[in-house]
Amino acid sequence: MPNRLAHETSPYLLQHADNPVDWWPWSAEAFDEARRRGVPVLLSVGYSSCHWCHVMAHESFEDEDTAALLNEHFVAVKVDREERPDVDAVYMEAVQAATGQGGWPMTVFLTPDAEPFYFGTYFPPQPRHGMPSFGQILEGVRAAWADRRDEVGEVAGRIVADLAGRSLTESLPADRRPPRPEELHAALMGLTRDFDAVHGGFGGAPKFPASMVLEFLLRHHARTGSAGALEMVQATCAAMARGGIYDQLGGGFARYAVDATWTVPHFEKMLYDNALLCRTYAHLWRTTGSDLARRIAVETADFLVRELRTEQGGFASALDADSDDGTGRHVEGAYYVWTPEQLRAVLGEKDADFAATYFGVTEEGTFEEGASVLQLPDTDGPVDAERVVSVKQRLLAARDQRPRPGRDDKVVAAWNGLAIAALAETGAYFDRPDLVQAATDAADLLVRVHMDWHARLHRTSRDGEPGANSGVLEDYADVAEGFLALASVTGEGVWVDFAGLLLDTVLLQFTTEDGALYDTAADAESLIRRPQDPTDNASPSGWTAAAGALLSYGALTGSDLHRSAAERALGIVTALGGRAPRFIGWGLAVAEAALDGPREIAVVGPQGDPATAALHRAALLGPAPGAVLALGTPGTEEADVVPLLKDRPLVDGRPAAYVCRHFTCERPTTDPEELAERLRG
């Protein structure tokens, strides 16, 4: 019989709706039930494409004996971390403080007042590798609750007091200023020390794509001409594109590589990773003209539209790592890996030998059970391009017949904002109006479904219906960023208006007088601690993403209120950039934009005029860090909506571009090449 999760909309929660565990969703009613019964709460947090979440579910939550123990002695609460990042952040901070590590599934035991007292992540069904079994954990917590409840309460009280006492305000510089050039150089030196000069990327195994850091390095190169910064980007992007972390047949990136060489990925594919990396490769092409960067940007954009776009025009959250291997087993990577025998079955002997060499498929394999993850090993000599295309098409067609990984089809506002920015720019750079239209459709969905008349956002939707959870800071910031990028590509000033409404909510609900930002709104549900984290995780932190959107909006509109808020917010980058540059990459990228101006570009001329289009393209392709761009015709509605366009006449009746920086404007130009040269300086 289904439990209470059957009424939820989260695909992750619905995966547990038929468990024998009597799950509750996160709610006041669940904690009221724990008080009524006098039992602790088991909080289990995960997400739909999490491999070890599935493992623990199969091993423990589907087990009748384990479920009986849970149901008798606990109130079990299941949370989708992607729907409730605030709940996840608060308790993950406690887990990391107590154990020195974290991850998902996250397993936390709470008092009926939601105070944590025991922590962990995955627990096996039997004792293994020094880990107690989940059953032993449940028995131990049950006994402690029954026999030493006062002691448990004291532990919980100390943990909550410790969390409440943490504040980032003291980390901000007294003058709340953005980083200076020498401080950004110090961040560059820190990244250079962490750079893997052999395999690309930063740090060792597991190795994650550092999209935000790569964006900082591209902007730093654009501002300073640093060859070292660009070399780190080129080496990392080439290694990822040739490695197993990239889907060599269908495009798109897996979440991370389990090794330092980018060979074997953790196969889940996330919207946020692919949106960020699509934009990174597009910006690398803009900087270098690299054919590889262009191919990866376009293929990743096509993957987003083909695999993650929903019927309503938004983008789904993720594809699972696991799928049926054809024998009924649910196996990680089954959809993506190949053996030589499988190649021969699809391609025949000669083309199979060619494909095995080209993609690095061996008899020994690079993954489990002799299978190989496709990659592009370095090979000498020319490659038969037509043969490669033929082989890829046939392998992709054969792979399409395999059982597909599950898709988490909830639409998350923040990640759709990232996708809008990536698709709009990639479409504009590579003359793909279909990608720009996909970005516009997603933006329309966010306005229609996620955004209310008070400029408040729902974090998620599914099947065109908004979820019950309120947006957090990253939702407002990333959606505003996406809207501003879309406005620069389409010239539709309404997106600037919508971004402004969202950023006003950021100032009213998320920002303190001292320039700090919280992850949740002032009127959001009260947790044991109001979450606040300026460091990047898999996507830009809400704090620094807000700083970037505020900075761009201030430049487009001339709003000192938004500009000043951005500069105060960047104080945290001044504090942390030199010490932990890998974990505040987006903040460093925004700081580069602030230091550069950012450049304000107004292109005025009739829409559809070839001369206007040429100037617009030159402006879009300018590498100036964080440049903002407005496009419109003098005297039209767009010119009234976007202040940057006001009082910008045509020049001798011809379309013109105006470039301003640090409150000073250069003379207008009608020459696209001259405009491009100005934006390189």
N, C-alpha and C positions, 0 to 999 in steps of 0.2 A: 504493500500500500504506500503510495507516495507520501513524503513528509511535507513540512511547511514550505520547503523550497520550490515545490511544484508551482507556486503562485508567483515566483520571481521571474524577472526578464533576463537576468545575467546568464549567458550560456554556461559559465563555470558553476554557478549555483544549481542550474538545471541538471548538470551532470551528476549532482549528488541527490537529486530529488527522489530517487528510488532506493537510496541507501537504507538499510535497517536502522541506522542512526537517526534519532528523532531531532534532526537539525532545526535550528531557528536561524532566520536572517538576523543581522545586526539590528537591534531594536530595543527600545526601552522595555517592551513587554518581556523580552528574553531575560533581562536582568531582574525584572519584577518577579518572574517565575523562580529564578535562583534564590531570591530573598524568601519567597513564600515557602520553598522547599528546604531552605537552609543548606544549599549545596554550592560548590564552586562552579565556575563557568570554564569550559574548554573553548578557547578561541582558535579556530583553524583558518589561516589566511593563505590563499593561493590565487591562481589564475588559470584560464582554460588551456593555454598552450604549455603549461609547466609540466615537464616530464615527470619529475619526482612527486609532484602533486598527484598525478595519475597513479603512480606506483603505490603511494601510501593509501590512496583511496581503494585500490584493488586489494591490497594486502590487509588493511585494517578496517576501513569504514564500510566495506562490503561484507565483512566477517560478522556472522550472527553473534558469536560469543563476545567479541569486542564491543559490538553495538549494545548488547545487553548490559555490559558493565558500564558503558558510557551513559546509557539512558537511565540506569538506576541511581548513579552517584553524581551526575553532572548535568548541567544544561549546556548542550553543544551548540555553538554559534559558528556559522560558516560565512566568510567574507571574501568577496572578489576584490582583490587589491586594486584592480584597474577601475572599479566603480567607486571604491572608498579609499583613495590614496591617503587620506587624512588618518583613518584608523590604522592603516598599514604603517604609516610613518611613525606614529606615536609608539606603537608596540615594537616595531623594528628597532627603534632607538633604544628601547629597554633591553631587547634581546642582545643587541650588539654591545651595550654597556656591560651586561652581565656575563656574556659568553665570549666576547671578542670577535664574534662572527655573526653572520645572519644569512638569510636566504629563504627560499620557499620550497615546500610548504613551511609556513611559520606556525608553530604550536605554542600557545601561551595559555597558562592557567591564571584565572582572574578571580577576585572576590566578587560577590554580587554588586559591589560598588565600582566594578570595572578596574580595580587596582591589580596590577600583575604581581605574581609572586613566584612563578616558576616558568622557565623558558626552554625552547628548543626549536628545531626545524623538523627534518625528517626523522622518524623513529621506525626501525624495522619491526616486523612481527615477532621475530625471535632475536635474542641477544646476538650481536654481530660486530666484529672488529672493535671491541671495547665499548660499543654502544648498548645501553639497555634496550629491551623490547618496549614497544608501545604499551603492552599490557602491564609490564613492570612499572612503567611511569604512571599509568593510571592507578595502579594499586598503591604506589608510594604516595601519590598526591591525595588519594582518598583517605589513607591512614593518617597522613599529616593533618588533613582538614578535620578528621574526627577526633584525633588525640592531642593535637598541638595547635588548635585554632588561634589562640592568642599569639603564639610565636609566628604563625603565618601572617596574621594581621600586622604584626610589627614589621616583618620583612616587607610586606606590600606598602606600608606607610613610608618606610625609608626610601623605597624605590621611587614612589611618587614624589616625595619631597626632593630627591636628587634630581629628577627630571624637571620639576618645576623651578629649581634653582638655576637651571642653565639658561643663559641669555647670550645672544650674539651682539647686543648693543655695545658691550665693552670692546668687541673686536673692531668696531668701526673707528676710523681715524677721527680725531677731535673736529677737524674741519669738514668731514664728510665729503672728501674730494675724490674724483676719479684718479686712476693711476697716472703717473707721469711717464715720459718716454723711458727713463732709466729703469723704472719698475717693470715696464713691459719687456724690456731687454732682459731683466733678471728672470722673468718668467720663461722667456725663450731659452735662456741658459739652463734652467731647470729641466725643461722638456728635452733639450739636447742630451743631458745626462741620462735621462730615462729612455732615450730612443734606441730601438733595436736596429743597429746599422746593418745586420745580416738579413733579417727577415722583414723589416719594416714594422711600424707600430711602436707601442710604448709598453714597457714592462715585459713580463714573461707569460707563462701559461697560467690560467686561461687568458686568451687575448681578445679584447673587445675592440670593435671599430670606434675610434676616438673622433667622431664626427665634429664635435664642438671644438676640440683642440685643433683639428685640421682647418676649420674655418678661421680660427685665430691666426694660424700660421700663414694662411693665404692673405689675410688682411695685413698682417705684419709685413709680409713681403711687398705687398702693394704700397704700403706707406714708406718703408725704409729701403726696399730693394734687396733685402737680406736673401742671399743665395741659399744659405743653410736652411732657412725656414721653408723655402720652396722645395728644396731637395727632400726634406723629411716628408712633405705632403706627397710628392711624386713617388717616392719609394714605397710609402705605405699604401697609397692607392693602387699602384701597380701590383704589389704583393697580394692585396686583398682581391683584386680583380682576377688574378691568375690562380688564386687559391681555392680550396674547397669551400670556404665560407661563402663564395659567390656561386649561385646556381648557373652553371655553364650552359645549360639547355634553355631554361625558362626565364633567366634573369632574376634579380632580386638577391638580397643578402640574408643569410641566417643570422641568428642572434649574436653568436660569438664563436670563436674557435677554442676547442678544448686544449690545443697545443700552442706552442709559440710560433709555429710555421704557417698558420692559417690553413692547415691541411684538412683536419676533421672538425666540422662544425657541430654545435648543438643546433639541431635542424629547425627549430621553430623560426618562423619568419614574422617579424613584428612590423606593424605599420610605421611606428616612429623611427626605427632604424632605417628603413628603406626610404622614407621621406627625407630624412637628414642626409643620407648618403647620396641620394639622387641629386640633391642640391649641391653637396660638396663636389661631386664629379662634374656637375655643370659649371660650377665656379672654377674648378681646375682647368676645364677646357677654355673658359673665358680668359684665363690667365696665360695658358700655354699653347692653346690650339691642339692639344693632344687628341689624336684619333681614338686612343683607348678610352680616355676620359669621356669623350663624346658618346662612344658606343655604350659604355656602362651607364651613363646618365639616361640615355634614351631607353635602353633595355629595362632599367629599373623603373622608369616611369611607366613603360608599357606593362610591366609586371603589376604595378599598383592598380592600374586601370583594369587589367584583365582578371586578376585574381582576387583583389580586395574590394573592388567597387560594389556597392550594394544597389538594389533596385531603386532606392530613393535618391541615389546620387552621392551618398557619403562613402566613407571607406571603412571597411571592417578592421578590427583590431589586430588579428593575427591568424596565422596558419599553424596548426599543431606540429610538433616535432615527430609525433608517432603516427603510424597508419598500419593497416592490415598488410602483412607481408605476403598475402595470397594463400596462407594456410590457416587463417583464423587467428594468428598471433598478432597482437598489437605491438609493433616494434619501432623503435626510434630509427629514423632515417630510411625506412623501407622504401618509401616512394622515390628516393633520390639516388641510391647507390646501385652500382653495376658490377657484375662479374664478367670475365671474358666470355663465359658460356652464354650469358644473356646478350652480350654484344653480337655474338655469332648468330644467335637466333633471330635477331632483328636485321642485321646488316649483311650476313654472309661472311665467308672466311676472309676475303681480301679487305673489304671495308672494315671488318671488325679488327683486323690487325692494325690498320691505319688508325682507327678510332682509339684503340688501346694505347698506342704510342702517343697520339695527340692529347688524350685526356688523362694519361697516367694510370690506366687500369692494368693491374698486374694479377698474376695467379695468387700471390700471397695476399694481396689486398691492402688497403690502407685503413679499412674500418673493420667491422666484425664479420666473422664467418667467411672470410676470404673476399668480401665485397670491397669495392673501391669508391671513394668519393671523387667525382670528376673534378679535375683541375687542369691547368695549362702549364705543364712543366716547360722550362726553358729548352728550346730545341734550336738546332743550327739549321741554316738553309731555308729556302723558300717553302711556303706551304700552299698547297692547292686549295685556293679559297672556295671554288665551286664545290669541291669534294667535301670540304668542311661544312658548308651550308647544307648540302644534301644529307650528310651524316647526322647533323644536329636535328634537321627536320624529321628524319625517320625515327631517331631515338626519342624525340619529344612526343611524336605521335604514339609511339609504343608506351611511353611512360604515362601518357594520358589515359591509357587503358587500365593502369594499376589503380587499386583503391586509393582514393585521395585522402590527404590529411584533413582532419576536421578544421572548420573555420569558426573563429569567434566573431560573430557578425554584429556585435554591438559597436556603435559609432561613438568614439570618444572625442569630445570637442577639441581638446588640446592637440591630439595627434592628427586630426583632420586639418587643423590650422597649419601644422607642419607640412602636410601633404599639399594643401592649397598653395603655399609658397613655392614648394619644389616644382609642382606641375605647371604653375603659371610661368615661372622663370624658364624651366626647361622647354616648355612649349614655345615661348617667345624666342629663345636663343636658336632653336633648331627648326623654326618654321613649322611647328606642329600645332595648328589651331585647335585640333581635337583635344590636346592636353590642356590648353587654356580653357576650353569649354568644360572639361572634367573638373578643373579647379573651380570654375564659376558655379557649376552645379552643386559641388560640395559646399561652397560658401552660401548658396541659396538655402540649402538644407539647414545649415547652422542657424541662419536667421529665422527661417520658418518654424523650425522644430525646437532648437536648443535655446533660443534667445526670447525673453519675454519683453513686455513693453517698458519694464523698469531697467532694462539693460542688464538683467541677471541671466546667467547661463545655467542650463541643465548640463551636467557633465556628460551624460550618455543618452543615447536613444537606440531603439531597436525597432525595425520594421516601421520606421517613420513616427514612432511614439516616444515622447521624452521619458527618460527614467526619473526616478524620484530623488536622485542625489544631486545636490547643488554643485555647481562648478567650483573648482579650487583655483588658486592663483595661476597655475600653468595653463588652465583653460582660457582664462581671460587674456593672458599674455600671448600665447601661441596663436589663438584665433585672431587677435589684433594684428600680430605679425603677418599672418596669412592674408588678411584683408588688405593690409598696406602693400604687400607684394603684388596682390591681384590688381589693386588700383594702379600701380606703376606700369603694369603690363597692358591693361585694358583702357586706361584713361577714364574709368568710371569713378567719379568722385564720391558716389554713394558709399563705396567701401571705406573711404577715409572717414566718412561720417560714422559708420558703424564701429570702426576701430576706436574713434574718439569716445563713443558712448561706453564701450567696454573699459577703456583706460580711465575714464572718469570713475567707474565703479572700483577699479584698482586703487585709485587715490582715496576714495571714500571708505572702502571696506577692508583693504589689505595693508595699507601703508601707515606707518607711525610718523610722528613729528620728527623723530631723529633720523629718518631715512630708511629704517629697517622695514622689511615686509614679512608678513606671515603667509603661510600656505593656505589658510582658511579665512573666510570672511569674518568680520567682527560679530555678525549676527548668526554665524553657523552653529551647529550643534556643539555643545561644550564637551570636550574630552578631558582626560586627566592632564593633558598638556596641549597648548595650542601649537601645532607643528610649525616649524620654521627651519628651512634648510636652503642655504644659498649655493650649495655645491651641486654640480651636475650628477645625474645618475645615468640612465640609458638615454635620457633626453635632457634638454636644457633645464636648469632649475627655474622654477617659477619666478624667483627673485630676479635673476639676471635676464631672463626672457622679458620680464616686465620692463626692466631698465632699457633693453633694446627697443621695444615697441614705443615706450615713452619718448626715447630720444628721437626716433624717426618721426613720430607724430609731431613732436615739438618743432622739428625742422620743417615739416610740411606746412604747419599752420602758424609758425611764429609764436607758439605758446610758451612763454617763459615758465609757467607753472609746470608743464610737463617736462620741459628741459631740466629744470632745477630738480624735480623729483628723480629723474634719471641719474643726474650727477650725484645726488645724495645716495641713491641705491648703489652706485658703483663704488662707494666707499668700502664695501665688503671685498671688492676685488683688489683694492689697494692693500687691504689687510691680508688676504689669502693668496694672491696671485703669485708672489715670489716663493711661498712655502709649499703650495700644493697646486701647481699650474695644471696638472692633468685632470683635476677635479673641479676646475672653475673655468673651463675653456670658453664657454659661451660668454661669461662675464669678461674675459680677456678680449674676445672678439668685439663685444660692444664697446669696451674701452678704446680699442683701436678706432672705431667709428667716431667716438667722442673726440679723440685726439685729432682726427683728420678733419673734423668740422661738425657733423658730417657734411659732405658735399651736397648742396641743394641744387637740383637741376630742374628747370622748367622748360618744357618743349611746347611751343605754341604754334598752332597751325591747324588747318582743317583736317579732320579725320578722313583717312582715305587718300590724302594727297601724298604722292610718292616722296616729295621733299620732306614732309612731316615724318613719314615712315622712316626715312633714312636717318634723320636726326634722332628719332626715338630709338632706333636700333643702336646707334652709336652710344647713346646715353645708357641703354640697358647693358651694353657690353663693357662699359667703363669699369675698371677694377677698383676704383676708389673705395676705401673701406666704408661699408655701411651707407653708401650714397643713397639719397632719397630722390625720387623722380615723380614729377607731376606732368601730365599730358593733357592738353585741352586747347580749345579755340577761344580767343579773347571774346568776351561778351556773352559766352554761353553759360549754362548752368554749372558745368564743371569748374569754370573759372571763378564762379562765385563761391562754390563749395570749398575749393582748395586755395587757401590764401597765397600759397607760393605762386599761383598763376595770375594773381591780380596785378594789374598795371604792367603787364608784359605784352607790349604790342608786337605785331609783325614788323619786320624790317624791310622797308621798301616793298611792302606787300607780299613778302616771302616768309615762309615758316622760319622760326628762329629758335635758338636754345640759349638760355641764360644759366650761368653757373655762379653760385654764391657760396661763400665759405667764410666762417668767422665774421658774419654780419657784413661782409663786403662782397659786392657783385662785380664780376668782370663784364666787359662789353659783350653784347649778344653776338652770336655767330650764326650764320646760315650754312656753314660748311661742316658736314659730318666729320671729315677727317680732322679739321681743327678742333672740333668738340672732343673727339676721341683722344687727341694729343693732350688737351687740357686735363682730361680725367686720368691720364697716366702720370701726371706730374704731382 
